[in-house]
Amino acid sequence: MMKPVYDFDLRDARIRTFTVRNLGHLDWFIVGFVFSLAAIGLATLHSASMSGLQAAPRYDLRQAVWLCVGLIAAGAIICTDHRFMLSLAPLMYVGALALLTVVLILGIEARGGQSWLRLGPFRFQPSEVAKIALVYMLAWYFTKAGRRIRKLRFLLLAFAIAAMPCLFVVKQNDLGTALTFLPVVFAMLFVAGCRRRHLFLVALLGAVSLYAAWPHLKEHHRERVLAFIDPAREQPKGKDYRYHQIQSKITVGSGRMKGKGFGQGTQTHLNYLPEYHTDFIFSLLAEEGGFIGAALVVGLFMALLLRALALARTCPEPSGSLVIAGCVTVLAVHAFANIAITIGLMPVIGLPLPFLSYGGSFYLTTMMCVGAVLNAPIRKGYFTG
Amino acid sequence: MTPGATKKAVHSDPNKRLRVVAVMLSIAFATLVVQLWRLQIVHGSEYFDKAKNNRLREVRLRAPRGIIYGRDEHVILADNRAACDLVLVPVDCAGVEKQVCMRLEDLVGINGDALEKRIEEYRRRPFTQLLVRQDLSMTELTSIEEFNYVLPGVFVVQRPQRRYVYGRTGGQILGWLNEIDGDELERKPKYALGDLIGRAGVELVYEPLLKGTNGYMIVSRYAAGEVQMRGGVPGPLDQALTDQFGRQVEVEETLAPEWGQSVSLTIDVALQAKAEALLEGERGAIAVLDADTGEALALASAPGYDPNVFLIAHRTEDRQRLRELLEDPDKRMRNRCYHEHYPPGSVFKLVVAVAALEEGLIDESTSFYCPGHFDLGDTTWGCWHAHGHIKTVDAIAYSCDVFFYNVGKQLGIEKINEWAARMGLGEFSGIDLPLEEKGLIPSPEWKERAFADLDRWNRAWQPGDTINVAIGQGATVITPLQAAVMAAAIVNGGKRVRPYVNQELGPQASDSYISQRTLELVQRGMRKCVDKQDPPSGTGRFAHIDGMAILGKTGTAQVVSQDLYEDLSEEKTPYEWRAHAWFVAGVQDRRPRIAVCVLVEHGLHGSTAAAPLAREIIAFFYAKRAPDYAVLAKVENAP
């Protein structure tokens, strides 16, 4: 049966590189989930800003600004044609590598890593944007490779593509970010249709190389992992690598079912748990919102990511699915690892929580991921529906 | 299509693979929810308590010690004042430590370089409060306040500080305090680190009363927050409770400290001050008792010490000062009234007289001839004067040794011991002050024990020993307080009183154990001793006050054998060889009746060194029925 004629919008018949009309074809579930999470994030940051510490910065207001910036970036991606975005992938990739090189030379050090670039009043983390570039680059590469991805050397080339920015990030001493790159490649390879045994092989190789890399890790990384494996381990004098882990568990656990109430978190507001506005913001949420609040946020993440994966199946072209799979993996890895760390399921490595953690560059990346996810399924030049 | 191809197609179908990703993602996030459930619901209460313990902290509120009052309610001997300590929090003066230290050196005279070094030591713990200077003076306090703006991280912290209002006066009675040490802390649960504990005198004996109960405040604090009490304004301590960020600390629960109970002493501080003033420059003791009740009105001892010194100094200096005081050859830590004993000399004749009269050996008319010496076997004992024929009353008044040699010889050592014990000599007086000496009245058993390593002849009791004891020589030693108790019995009609300093204890006295007839005779002798002004005058004539019935007995107790200094003039006799001067006195015709004992170490003669002091004391006590505070002005006060 013929599709109804009125479903066809003549104005869409001409394919444009950039059109605001795309904004009319959004998946409103995803938009709803994203705005819910963003609202919860801002509220949590508002609580974090109420801390009694002298001159606590208004994290919530600054984050709201970044939310706007992120929305604009996401909007721009949505309005751009997916295939055009994909064609830009190699450029993005090279650009990201260039920025990472610049950061190694000109970057400023903060929080133990040299990963920040100063742009006027802003501080900017190129490694975050590199994630998006990598997703597009891999999607581009897998599209080009097609079924050849089932050959081992094409698969290894994919790893080489991921390894480049990864090495830069490791060089910047940002182990957490570097470790997120691997699942992205892995998931996208899987969706792109490579052989399973190749994936197992790669996983094995990865495990071996991690083992080989162990002695070259920084001491605090090693100690944190060891403290996680063996909590009774004797701590070096004057330092307790278990502190974050223990205090975070206490913080989360003390929230019980209903939480201590908005702005009433004692563990966080009294500074027992540092970094409660960035990497440990989920603890603040779980302390003040209790199990209800924490499970709600986990549920929202799950709904968002599953909905995105469902969208991936409706994409008009395979590259769209790949981009969505990549973006979902980026968000999922951050969300899962961050929450797992705060509730004591993983050793402490610094990773932000999408939508909640304070930090502009990562918020931008998050919103760009959302933009890419929303952009990929939009059909142009086809009958809609 | 071959079946293999179909299988391959299925395996690489992107939609199926996306579904696999979705399933794995669901499992991962479900794990998170399970762990959240475990933490928040299953173990939620445990973590909640942990979080509570994390943030709550107990701040101890030290109980102020009870006040020690004097005899009169408006006289406070020891109280608490607000002391202001200077503390420095390194984190608050980061970057300008050097300037701050130099300024503090100028303002309060501490060692700036040493302080800088200490700040350096605390580099890792910059929130610690470093004690810079204890107990700022008012001038220092004002200058610190004045330069507050250039002294970041410098604060004034307030605490209650014991104050001995009259300083040295009564210092040995009040005792002193210092910080409790680690071992004691384990044994005494009521105490906490930094608490003060009584170490001597009333502070030691009544420690359980004076101590009070510490309170606490449960406060909510920041992770790095140290709760501090700040503010130089005297007032309730819990008013200025902040942490080092200057944030008001939230108080969750407060238990106010309980003041220690106050103790009212029987000590008449004016009399005590007068007595100490009289002993100025000497070593000696003056004990004044209410003869009827046993209340200690004054227990002066010289040289003394100011218990405030233990509180002002820092702990290490504290110990140094304590060591100096303990090793002091003047024994200024000891109250010579009860913590030292001396040979009583002729004062002991009162015991022999009472014993002989009570046993019926002598009566008023008994007379002995005194040729100035007494022979027994090969040995000759001297008398200070050849008294000729002398009767009981005169023997007391003129302190005739020969009379008492004879009486003692007839009485025998057992009777002397018995009566000395009855009158409280060689026995604890029972005063409620620590470290009382018992004294010693020699007996055959004692000699057997004490000289166990000598041959039989030397350790056996000899008749000559009894002669020595009869005039209070030989190994006989008593405390001035015991002598005062004995005098009190003669004044009050033969009752032995228990001396005490805490009014709460109340009087406690035995039934009269001396007959009225005996007392009358002894009292006549003692009156004559003081009142007989024209030659031959009584030995206690320097204690005479017109119109007052004063009883008295002198004592001049040799400390070395007389042979040593027989040929020397008094001035040339070495200080350590000079005899102790005693005078016991009582007042009969005034209320309250008092008993006085004066001892001047190496004062040469009881008659000239001790009796005038007793006269001053008695005159002072009865001249003023309201305390004369002009005397107290002479006494250096605590800061």
Interface residues (C-beta under 8 A of the other chain):
Chain A: G52 L53 Q54 R147 R150 A187 F190 V191 A192 G193 R196 G238 Q247 K249 I250 T251 V252 G253 S254 G255 R256 M257 T266 Q267 L270 N271 Y272 A286 E287 G290 F291 A294 A295 V298 G299 F301 M302 L305 L306 L309 A310 A312 R313 P318 S321 A325 V328 T329 A332 A335 F336 I339 A340 I343 G344 L345
Chain B: H11 S12 D13 P14 N15 R17 L18 R19 V20 V21 A22 L25 S26 A28 F29 T31 L32 V33 Q35 L36 W37 L39 Q40 I41 H43 G44 S45 E46 Y47 F48 K50 A51 K52 N54 R55 R124 S220 R221 Y222 A223 A224 G225 F245 G246 R247
